[in-house]
Amino acid sequence: MTTQTTSATPVPAQTVRTSSGLRDTLFDALDGIRAKTMTPPEAQAISKLAAQITGSVLTEIEFYKHIGRHNLEGGKVASVIVLGSEGDAHQ
């Protein structure tokens, strides 16, 4: 992740939304701690967000594994994914 410079403070550029971009952001945080341009709590916040992103991707991968099996059996897939139990779905 590169930084954009404003009049006083460097502003982080937007993270590239790929696994490589996420990894770059984590290494930038590590480098920031070593260079003392980022505090450990700031880096920890970035790390926690990265873990959440990774978890959501893993959930999506698992979902598509099941959908693939369903499609092989001739089933139809809903165009909208509803989270929670069927009784909780709001239409």
HELIX and SHEET records of a PDB file:
HELIX    1   1 SER A   19  ALA A   35  1                                  17    
HELIX    2   2 PRO A   40  LEU A   72  1                                  33    
HELIX    3   3 GLU A   86  ASP A   88  5                                   3    
SHEET    1   A 2 THR A   3  THR A   5  0                                        
SHEET    2   A 2 PRO A  10  PRO A  12 -1                                        
END                                                                             
